[in-house]
Amino acid sequence: MTQYGMTIGGESVKGEGAFDVVNPATGQVYAQAPDCSAEQLDAAFESARTAYRGWKDDLAARRAALHAAGDLLMAKAQELAPVLTAEQGKPLGEAAAEVFGAGYWLKHHADMAIPHDVIRDDAAARVEVVRRPMGVVAAITPWNFPLMLACWKIAPALLAGNTMVLKPSPYTPLTTLAVGELLADVLPSGVLNVVSGRDPLGARMTAHPVPRKVSFTGSVATGKRVAASAADDLKRVTLELGGNDPAIVLPDADPAVVGPKLFDQAFLNNGQICSAVKRVYVPDNLHDELVEAIAACAREAKVGDGTVEGVRLGPLNNAPQRDRVAELVADALARGATAVTGGKAVDGPGYFHEPTIIAGASDGFAIVDEEQFGPALPIVRYASVEEAVERANGTHFGLGGSVWSADEDRAYEVASSLECGTAWVNTHLALHPGQPFGGFGWSGVGTENGPWGLEGFTEVQVRHRAKL
């Protein structure tokens, strides 16, 4: 049975216990991961605290180490892809792209400037504003993009001079553990520690006295608990908590052009992306044609084990998520909506659900109001653009949104009215390591990526030097 060790102080460490890892394509246990004890967690944080003393003082070494780490991940993309597919479910090509992209994220950040501003320099004084590292960071990542989202945290945190203890989701621990072992060859001992385990490991991390910041990506409910726990010690937090991204199609759009793009941006990673398209608002004049254009893509998408050639959509990552999607679809159908394609979970082993296009739903349906995080997309009619914008904004979430039109300027104008962290025009899910990523409302606190995300791993220090 496949096993990987935790990385603590640069060494591979077995857990005091172990827990099962399930292949979502089969629903069967195929590996085990170490279950970190409280004592081992203490050791990981102490290792990070010790490493911080030297790591924070050598920016050139940090840049070189991040480049080396990025190069290593990019070189190992094909080797790590089967590990990621087996635990997460995504097709092999997407898994390799995630590993390669994670390496690219590290290398991009390696060359990023750390702000240092002189705000006064006159006869009386010189005043500088510099960014200092915080110390040790606790990072907790989800199961949908375990490696990419880990590197969204590793790259800026380490560049800024922090050290880290990282915990992946217990649903997808293996690739992150494997990467921890790999990067131990290019990062100084203790700079990046990787632990794994079931509850209450995450809660122990956020309550632990050593870390000065918690960076968390996951559900709203868990994010609220993280924030509450961190508040007791006044830890800084970055919380990326998901979204319910709307896509508004304007009346002049071409359904034949827009439909396949919307399908791609809604169903990538089987819909398990926080900033994927989650609901589509379409005018009456385009409704039937656009529904059919998107449904045609769903009918053509091959569903199956991610290791099989030609598979477009793998399984949902875990049984609770598969059941959640099935319940939202069933609720919509019970309330009078129609499944133009799909409509139910797939019988048999594994956590598969048919790619489902829902027509006839509206605001007030759970599948429209809540984040489904899976292969089910509601398409909602609207009468006016103003109404569509109001309905798109009528949510606790505010991660992203997009507007689609043949008139780019008109689409930009409408997109500017969306209350969300990223407003796209004629695209969606366009992300880059130099571009900030964050949301309004329940979509989170703080920003990731770009210089804005980097600053989130620093504290501001004013250096005021009086001149005699």
RODO-2510 file (C-alpha; in nm, 4 decimals, decimal comma):
residues 468
     n   res          X          Y          Z
     1     m     0,0000     0,0000     0,0000
     2     t     0,1373     0,3417    -0,1031
     3     q     0,2788     0,5472     0,1853
     4     y     0,4542     0,8838     0,2097
     5     g     0,6199     1,0476     0,5054
     6     m     0,5683     1,3899     0,6575
     7     t     0,8548     1,6372     0,6262
     8     i     0,9640     1,7814     0,9606
     9     g     1,2969     1,9565     0,9944
    10     g     1,4028     1,8391     0,6509
    11     e     1,3524     1,4700     0,7381
    12     s     1,0872     1,2246     0,6260
    13     v     0,8858     1,1250     0,9321
    14     k     0,6243     0,8545     0,9813
    15     g     0,3092     0,9402     1,1719
    16     e     0,2356     0,7892     1,5086
    17     g    -0,0779     0,6616     1,3371
    18     a    -0,2115     0,6431     0,9824
    19     f    -0,5357     0,7057     0,7984
    20     d    -0,6811     0,5697     0,4747
    21     v    -0,6812     0,7519     0,1413
    22     v    -0,9561     0,6629    -0,1058
    23     n    -0,9323     0,6672    -0,4855
    24     p    -1,2475     0,8603    -0,5862
    25     a    -1,2696     0,6747    -0,9187
    26     t    -1,3181     0,3437    -0,7377
    27     g    -1,4373     0,4423    -0,3923
    28     q    -1,1755     0,2055    -0,2501
    29     v    -0,8898     0,2602    -0,0087
    30     y    -0,5618     0,2390    -0,1965
    31     a    -0,3092     0,4168     0,0261
    32     q    -0,2417     0,5431     0,3740
    33     a    -0,1050     0,8733     0,5002
    34     p     0,0609     0,9589     0,8317
    35     d    -0,1615     1,0926     1,1080
    36     c     0,0351     1,3691     1,2794
    37     s     0,0342     1,3636     1,6580
    38     a     0,0250     1,6718     1,8780
    39     e     0,3909     1,6152     1,9655
    40     q     0,4893     1,5900     1,5991
    41     l     0,3016     1,9117     1,5241
    42     d     0,4950     2,0832     1,8016
    43     a     0,8173     1,9532     1,6436
    44     a     0,7165     2,0863     1,3015
    45     f     0,6445     2,4342     1,4365
    46     e     0,9645     2,4353     1,6421
    47     s     1,1596     2,3337     1,3323
    48     a     1,0031     2,6204     1,1373
    49     r     1,0763     2,8655     1,4175
    50     t     1,4414     2,7598     1,4310
    51     a     1,4813     2,7803     1,0525
    52     y     1,3274     3,1281     1,0456
    53     r     1,6278     3,2813     1,2194
    54     g     1,8577     3,2268     0,9228
    55     w     1,6049     3,2149     0,6390
    56     k     1,4713     3,5668     0,6950
    57     d     1,8107     3,7346     0,6523
    58     d     1,9160     3,6182     0,3040
    59     l     1,6847     3,7334     0,0259
    60     a     1,9195     3,6156    -0,2506
    61     a     1,9218     3,2636    -0,1048
    62     r     1,5429     3,2652    -0,0805
    63     r     1,5092     3,3636    -0,4448
    64     a     1,7527     3,0935    -0,5546
    65     a     1,5766     2,8291    -0,3449
    66     l     1,2340     2,9158    -0,4865
    67     h     1,3700     2,8949    -0,8405
    68     a     1,5211     2,5560    -0,7644
    69     a     1,1946     2,4361    -0,6089
    70     g     0,9966     2,5562    -0,9098
    71     d     1,2337     2,3902    -1,1548
    72     l     1,2081     2,0640    -0,9629
    73     l     0,8286     2,0592    -0,9649
    74     m     0,8111     2,1417    -1,3334
    75     a     1,0563     1,8597    -1,4077
    76     k     0,8540     1,6154    -1,1962
    77     a     0,5102     1,7026    -1,3405
    78     q     0,4632     1,3781    -1,5329
    79     e     0,5931     1,1706    -1,2422
    80     l     0,3619     1,3306    -0,9858
    81     a     0,0521     1,3458    -1,2072
    82     p    -0,0573     0,9833    -1,1408
    83     v    -0,0253     1,0425    -0,7660
    84     l    -0,2524     1,3454    -0,7911
    85     t    -0,5054     1,1741    -1,0188
    86     a    -0,5308     0,8726    -0,7915
    87     e    -0,6200     1,0795    -0,4848
    88     q    -0,8056     1,3731    -0,6404
    89     g    -0,9699     1,2245    -0,9508
    90     k    -0,8828     1,4788    -1,2210
    91     p    -0,7581     1,3541    -1,5608
    92     l    -0,3852     1,2924    -1,5920
    93     g    -0,3318     1,5866    -1,8259
    94     e    -0,4938     1,8274    -1,5825
    95     a    -0,2958     1,6754    -1,2960
    96     a     0,0339     1,7278    -1,4804
    97     a    -0,0717     2,0847    -1,5618
    98     e    -0,1398     2,1501    -1,1932
    99     v     0,2049     2,0276    -1,0876
   100     f     0,3752     2,2242    -1,3649
   101     g     0,1708     2,5336    -1,2821
   102     a     0,2631     2,5061    -0,9151
   103     g     0,6295     2,5134    -1,0149
   104     y     0,5672     2,8148    -1,2357
   105     w     0,4022     2,9936    -0,9416
   106     l     0,7130     2,9383    -0,7306
   107     k     0,9456     3,0689    -1,0011
   108     h     0,7312     3,3743    -1,0726
   109     h     0,7340     3,4750    -0,7082
   110     a     1,1074     3,4153    -0,6806
   111     d     1,1666     3,7293    -0,8875
   112     m     0,8971     3,9446    -0,7296
   113     a     1,0030     4,2741    -0,5720
   114     i     0,9474     4,3221    -0,1996
   115     p     0,8221     4,6783    -0,1390
   116     h     1,0605     4,9231     0,0258
   117     d     0,9528     5,2866     0,0098
   118     v     1,1208     5,6086     0,1151
   119     i     0,8400     5,8457     0,2121
   120     r     1,0549     6,1255     0,3508
   121     d     1,4137     6,2301     0,3005
   122     d     1,4906     6,5887     0,3947
   123     a     1,7202     6,7852     0,6218
   124     a     1,5386     6,6672     0,9340
   125     a     1,4785     6,2962     0,8763
   126     r     1,4751     5,9974     0,6466
   127     v     1,1664     5,7767     0,6793
   128     e     1,1429     5,4379     0,5115
   129     v     0,8549     5,1917     0,5018
   130     v     0,9744     4,8327     0,4748
   131     r     0,8043     4,4936     0,4723
   132     r     0,9214     4,2480     0,7364
   133     p     0,8374     3,8767     0,7513
   134     m     0,5935     3,7639     1,0178
   135     g     0,7714     3,4494     1,1329
   136     v     0,6086     3,1076     1,1060
   137     v     0,2998     3,0609     0,8879
   138     a     0,0416     2,7835     0,9227
   139     a    -0,1064     2,6906     0,5842
   140     i    -0,4113     2,4684     0,5317
   141     t    -0,5153     2,3641     0,1806
   142     p    -0,8223     2,1973     0,0227
   143     w    -0,8699     1,8894    -0,1937
   144     n    -0,9635     2,0422    -0,5302
   145     f    -0,6190     2,1793    -0,6269
   146     p    -0,4006     2,0535    -0,3428
   147     l    -0,0632     2,1334    -0,4943
   148     m    -0,1429     2,4535    -0,6826
   149     l    -0,3140     2,6121    -0,3851
   150     a    -0,0290     2,5035    -0,1589
   151     c     0,2159     2,6905    -0,3817
   152     w    -0,0102     2,9975    -0,3794
   153     k     0,0853     3,0090    -0,0098
   154     i     0,4387     2,8671    -0,0131
   155     a     0,5718     3,1049    -0,2792
   156     p     0,4902     3,4450    -0,1240
   157     a     0,5357     3,3293     0,2345
   158     l     0,8853     3,1947     0,1763
   159     l     0,9918     3,4812    -0,0481
   160     a     0,8952     3,7289     0,2233
   161     g     1,1213     3,5441     0,4676
   162     n     0,8683     3,3375     0,6613
   163     t     0,8871     2,9652     0,7242
   164     m     0,5874     2,7330     0,7068
   165     v     0,4026     2,4321     0,8377
   166     l     0,1654     2,3080     0,5665
   167     k    -0,1278     2,0702     0,6049
   168     p    -0,3124     1,9308     0,3009
   169     s    -0,6692     1,8017     0,3097
   170     p    -0,7013     1,4475     0,4463
   171     y    -0,8815     1,3614     0,1207
   172     t    -0,5710     1,4504    -0,0860
   173     p    -0,2576     1,4354     0,1282
   174     l    -0,0265     1,2268    -0,0885
   175     t     0,0929     1,4635    -0,3612
   176     t     0,1667     1,7347    -0,1064
   177     l     0,3568     1,4872     0,1110
   178     a     0,5544     1,3732    -0,1925
   179     v     0,6379     1,7330    -0,2790
   180     g     0,7462     1,8000     0,0787
   181     e     0,9978     1,5169     0,0494
   182     l     1,1178     1,6428    -0,2901
   183     l     1,1625     2,0029    -0,1811
   184     a     1,3618     1,8985     0,1241
   185     d     1,6501     1,8615    -0,1229
   186     v     1,6374     2,2278    -0,2307
   187     l     1,5063     2,4129     0,0752
   188     p     1,6986     2,4485     0,4014
   189     s     1,5917     2,2215     0,6845
   190     g     1,2757     2,3416     0,8573
   191     v     1,1807     2,6106     0,6070
   192     l     0,8889     2,4028     0,4734
   193     n     0,7372     2,1376     0,6971
   194     v     0,4509     1,9230     0,5682
   195     v     0,2204     1,7368     0,8053
   196     s    -0,0966     1,5395     0,7406
   197     g    -0,3809     1,4100     0,9481
   198     r    -0,7469     1,3979     1,0272
   199     d    -0,9361     1,6301     1,2581
   200     p    -0,8483     1,7929     1,4920
   201     l    -0,5100     1,8601     1,3284
   202     g    -0,6265     2,1764     1,1509
   203     a    -0,7757     2,3164     1,4693
   204     r    -0,4514     2,2433     1,6546
   205     m    -0,2579     2,4360     1,3913
   206     t    -0,4730     2,7483     1,4100
   207     a    -0,4659     2,7479     1,7912
   208     h    -0,0941     2,6724     1,8172
   209     p     0,1101     2,9493     1,9848
   210     v     0,3987     2,9515     1,7330
   211     p     0,2495     3,0639     1,3971
   212     r     0,1857     3,4339     1,3508
   213     k    -0,0359     3,3903     1,0463
   214     v    -0,2844     3,1335     0,9184
   215     s    -0,3477     3,1035     0,5456
   216     f    -0,6536     2,8878     0,4806
   217     t    -0,8424     2,7836     0,1674
   218     g    -1,1648     2,5903     0,2146
   219     s    -1,5283     2,6157     0,3138
   220     v    -1,7015     2,9169     0,4666
   221     a    -1,7984     2,7214     0,7780
   222     t    -1,4421     2,6091     0,8450
   223     g    -1,3048     2,9528     0,7561
   224     k    -1,5202     3,1104     1,0252
   225     r    -1,3820     2,8654     1,2799
   226     v    -1,0271     2,9386     1,1662
   227     a    -1,0845     3,3131     1,2067
   228     a    -1,2351     3,2669     1,5527
   229     s    -0,9475     3,0486     1,6677
   230     a    -0,6823     3,2820     1,5262
   231     a    -0,8457     3,5813     1,6942
   232     d    -0,7598     3,4519     2,0408
   233     d    -0,3902     3,4988     1,9612
   234     l    -0,4383     3,7925     1,7217
   235     k    -0,2884     3,5851     1,4404
   236     r    -0,3154     3,7390     1,0955
   237     v    -0,5350     3,5443     0,8548
   238     t    -0,5919     3,5050     0,4850
   239     l    -0,9113     3,3145     0,4100
   240     e    -1,0161     3,2049     0,0603
   241     l    -1,3594     3,0576     0,1115
   242     g    -1,5210     2,9861    -0,2216
   243     g    -1,7742     3,1552    -0,4399
   244     n    -2,0915     3,1400    -0,6438
   245     d    -1,9667     3,3111    -0,9586
   246     p    -2,2304     3,4442    -1,1992
   247     a    -2,1859     3,4725    -1,5746
   248     i    -2,4136     3,7276    -1,7421
   249     v    -2,4716     3,6791    -2,1143
   250     l    -2,5832     3,9984    -2,2874
   251     p    -2,8509     3,9961    -2,5594
   252     d    -2,6027     4,0477    -2,8458
   253     a    -2,3831     3,7472    -2,7617
   254     d    -2,3476     3,4541    -3,0020
   255     p    -2,4547     3,1332    -2,8215
   256     a    -2,2467     2,9184    -3,0571
   257     v    -1,9355     3,1074    -2,9479
   258     v    -2,0185     3,1682    -2,5826
   259     g    -2,1730     2,8296    -2,5015
   260     p    -1,8588     2,6126    -2,5273
   261     k    -1,6545     2,8698    -2,3370
   262     l    -1,9059     2,8795    -2,0549
   263     f    -1,9043     2,5003    -2,0392
   264     d    -1,5259     2,4976    -2,0145
   265     q    -1,5225     2,7595    -1,7388
   266     a    -1,7983     2,5861    -1,5412
   267     f    -1,6853     2,2239    -1,5715
   268     l    -1,3054     2,2439    -1,5497
   269     n    -1,1917     2,0086    -1,2718
   270     n    -1,5465     1,8744    -1,2769
   271     g    -1,6760     2,2056    -1,1450
   272     q    -1,4632     2,1793    -0,8307
   273     i    -1,3121     2,5274    -0,8550
   274     c    -1,4043     2,8102    -0,6210
   275     s    -1,4025     3,0693    -0,9007
   276     a    -1,5643     2,8586    -1,1737
   277     v    -1,8874     2,9726    -1,3365
   278     k    -2,1617     2,8511    -1,1006
   279     r    -2,4740     3,0129    -1,2532
   280     v    -2,5481     3,1629    -1,5931
   281     y    -2,7923     3,4491    -1,6502
   282     v    -2,9224     3,4618    -2,0057
   283     p    -3,1823     3,6882    -2,1758
   284     d    -3,5069     3,5417    -2,3047
   285     n    -3,4064     3,5882    -2,6692
   286     l    -3,0984     3,3655    -2,6308
   287     h    -3,2154     3,1219    -2,3653
   288     d    -3,3059     2,8128    -2,5662
   289     e    -3,0138     2,8426    -2,8066
   290     l    -2,7584     2,8945    -2,5307
   291     v    -2,8980     2,6101    -2,3211
   292     e    -2,8595     2,3770    -2,6156
   293     a    -2,5084     2,4992    -2,6967
   294     i    -2,3918     2,4280    -2,3402
   295     a    -2,5859     2,1018    -2,3189
   296     a    -2,4225     1,9783    -2,6401
   297     c    -2,0820     2,0161    -2,4728
   298     a    -2,2056     1,8273    -2,1673
   299     r    -2,3326     1,5391    -2,3805
   300     e    -1,9961     1,5080    -2,5527
   301     a    -1,7866     1,5155    -2,2336
   302     k    -1,6561     1,1706    -2,1473
   303     v    -1,6922     1,0835    -1,7784
   304     g    -1,4669     0,8270    -1,6146
   305     d    -1,1465     0,7377    -1,4366
   306     g    -0,8921     1,0135    -1,4890
   307     t    -0,6300     0,7607    -1,5969
   308     v    -0,8343     0,6614    -1,9038
   309     e    -0,7455     0,8390    -2,2269
   310     g    -1,0098     1,0802    -2,3517
   311     v    -1,1825     1,1304    -2,0144
   312     r    -1,2888     1,4931    -1,9748
   313     l    -1,4600     1,4741    -1,6351
   314     g    -1,3351     1,2512    -1,3556
   315     p    -1,5188     1,1691    -1,0342
   316     l    -1,6105     1,4111    -0,7601
   317     n    -1,3333     1,3952    -0,5051
   318     n    -1,5311     1,2432    -0,2202
   319     a    -1,8653     1,0873    -0,1364
   320     p    -2,0023     1,3823     0,0663
   321     q    -1,9375     1,6180    -0,2249
   322     r    -2,0973     1,3802    -0,4755
   323     d    -2,4002     1,3528    -0,2483
   324     r    -2,4148     1,7320    -0,2083
   325     v    -2,4309     1,7865    -0,5851
   326     a    -2,6922     1,5123    -0,6261
   327     e    -2,9080     1,6678    -0,3523
   328     l    -2,8953     2,0152    -0,5108
   329     v    -2,9908     1,8748    -0,8510
   330     a    -3,2725     1,6639    -0,7040
   331     d    -3,4067     1,9671    -0,5162
   332     a    -3,4125     2,1758    -0,8360
   333     l    -3,5913     1,9025    -1,0294
   334     a    -3,8448     1,8567    -0,7498
   335     r    -3,9217     2,2295    -0,7700
   336     g    -3,9969     2,2179    -1,1415
   337     a    -3,6612     2,2726    -1,3105
   338     t    -3,5490     2,0485    -1,5965
   339     a    -3,2276     1,8538    -1,6436
   340     v    -3,1554     1,9148    -2,0102
   341     t    -2,8654     1,6718    -1,9737
   342     g    -2,7631     1,4511    -1,6823
   343     g    -2,9546     1,4891    -1,3608
   344     k    -2,8207     1,2264    -1,1238
   345     a    -2,5229     1,0493    -0,9748
   346     v    -2,3788     0,7626    -1,1781
   347     d    -2,4540     0,4122    -1,0512
   348     g    -2,1561     0,1943    -0,9734
   349     p    -1,8227     0,2357    -0,7990
   350     g    -1,6612     0,5738    -0,7532
   351     y    -1,8026     0,9199    -0,6926
   352     f    -1,9278     1,0095    -1,0390
   353     h    -2,2112     1,2443    -1,1301
   354     e    -2,3501     1,3071    -1,4751
   355     p    -2,2620     1,6497    -1,6219
   356     t    -2,5908     1,8286    -1,5668
   357     i    -2,7376     2,1378    -1,7280
   358     i    -3,0393     2,2751    -1,5403
   359     a    -3,3015     2,4929    -1,7109
   360     g    -3,6026     2,6459    -1,5416
   361     a    -3,4335     2,7215    -1,2093
   362     s    -3,4251     3,0708    -1,0664
   363     d    -3,3009     3,2671    -0,7692
   364     g    -3,4403     3,1042    -0,4567
   365     f    -3,3432     2,7562    -0,5782
   366     a    -3,0590     2,6154    -0,3671
   367     i    -2,8604     2,5243    -0,6785
   368     v    -2,8620     2,8930    -0,7797
   369     d    -2,8195     3,0509    -0,4376
   370     e    -2,5529     2,8146    -0,3021
   371     e    -2,2155     2,6947    -0,4275
   372     q    -2,2638     2,3504    -0,5830
   373     f    -1,8913     2,2837    -0,6453
   374     g    -1,9543     2,0109    -0,8973
   375     p    -2,0730     1,9197    -1,2483
   376     a    -2,4151     2,0876    -1,2376
   377     l    -2,4875     2,4278    -1,3930
   378     p    -2,8143     2,6227    -1,3648
   379     i    -2,9042     2,8541    -1,6525
   380     v    -3,1401     3,1316    -1,5422
   381     r    -3,3538     3,3626    -1,7557
   382     y    -3,3564     3,7389    -1,7096
   383     a    -3,5666     4,0177    -1,8585
   384     s    -3,3249     4,3134    -1,8340
   385     v    -2,9524     4,3564    -1,7837
   386     e    -3,0133     4,5675    -1,4745
   387     e    -3,2173     4,2833    -1,3267
   388     a    -2,9430     4,0331    -1,4097
   389     v    -2,6778     4,2423    -1,2346
   390     e    -2,8968     4,2848    -0,9260
   391     r    -2,9587     3,9116    -0,9087
   392     a    -2,5927     3,8299    -0,9715
   393     n    -2,4984     4,0530    -0,6778
   394     g    -2,7715     3,9174    -0,4513
   395     t    -2,5492     3,6715    -0,2668
   396     h    -2,3223     3,6442     0,0362
   397     f    -2,0416     3,5474    -0,2022
   398     g    -1,8300     3,7789    -0,4150
   399     l    -1,5323     3,5929    -0,5559
   400     g    -1,5651     3,6430    -0,9315
   401     g    -1,8085     3,7080    -1,2125
   402     s    -1,8090     3,7569    -1,5864
   403     v    -2,0027     3,9320    -1,8623
   404     w    -2,0227     3,8010    -2,2189
   405     s    -2,1052     4,0153    -2,5227
   406     a    -2,0098     4,0994    -2,8804
   407     d    -1,9636     4,4559    -2,7541
   408     e    -1,6560     4,4488    -2,5311
   409     d    -1,7054     4,8039    -2,4034
   410     r    -2,0653     4,7383    -2,3066
   411     a    -1,9622     4,4162    -2,1323
   412     y    -1,6888     4,6020    -1,9437
   413     e    -1,9425     4,8591    -1,8264
   414     v    -2,1732     4,5874    -1,6962
   415     a    -1,8855     4,3924    -1,5406
   416     s    -1,7847     4,7036    -1,3468
   417     s    -2,1161     4,6777    -1,1609
   418     l    -2,0453     4,3275    -1,0296
   419     e    -1,9667     4,3110    -0,6587
   420     c    -1,6800     4,0649    -0,6621
   421     g    -1,3026     4,0364    -0,6443
   422     t    -1,2483     3,9683    -1,0157
   423     a    -1,4801     4,0829    -1,2956
   424     w    -1,3970     3,9203    -1,6282
   425     v    -1,5128     4,0198    -1,9788
   426     n    -1,5630     3,7440    -2,2356
   427     t    -1,3641     3,4996    -2,0246
   428     h    -1,3623     3,3466    -1,6789
   429     l    -1,1031     3,1701    -1,4638
   430     a    -0,8208     3,3710    -1,6212
   431     l    -0,5647     3,3625    -1,3383
   432     h    -0,1968     3,4572    -1,3150
   433     p     0,0570     3,4635    -1,0299
   434     g     0,1008     3,8379    -1,0774
   435     q    -0,2734     3,9057    -1,0570
   436     p    -0,4464     3,9459    -0,7188
   437     f    -0,7097     3,6915    -0,6222
   438     g    -0,9613     3,7479    -0,3467
   439     g    -1,3259     3,8124    -0,2866
   440     f    -1,5954     4,0194    -0,1244
   441     g    -1,8225     3,9096     0,1601
   442     w    -1,8213     3,5404     0,2444
   443     s    -1,5689     3,4666    -0,0297
   444     g    -1,2914     3,5450     0,2116
   445     v    -1,0562     3,7821     0,3865
   446     g    -0,7359     3,9091     0,2297
   447     t    -0,5763     3,8595    -0,1089
   448     e    -0,3559     3,5983    -0,2690
   449     n    -0,1056     3,6343    -0,5550
   450     g     0,0778     3,9301    -0,6998
   451     p     0,2459     4,1937    -0,4826
   452     w    -0,0814     4,2293    -0,2926
   453     g    -0,0691     3,8661    -0,1833
   454     l     0,2995     3,8958    -0,0990
   455     e     0,2299     4,1911     0,1289
   456     g    -0,0226     3,9739     0,3133
   457     f     0,2696     3,7669     0,4441
   458     t     0,4500     4,0706     0,5837
   459     e     0,4232     4,3310     0,8558
   460     v     0,4832     4,7001     0,7889
   461     q     0,7785     4,8528     0,9684
   462     v     0,8557     5,2246     0,9656
   463     r     1,2230     5,3155     0,9993
   464     h     1,2576     5,6780     1,1016
   465     r     1,6081     5,8168     1,1199
   466     a     1,6504     6,1688     1,2523
   467     k     1,9325     6,3706     1,0981
   468     l     2,1531     6,5672     1,3354
***
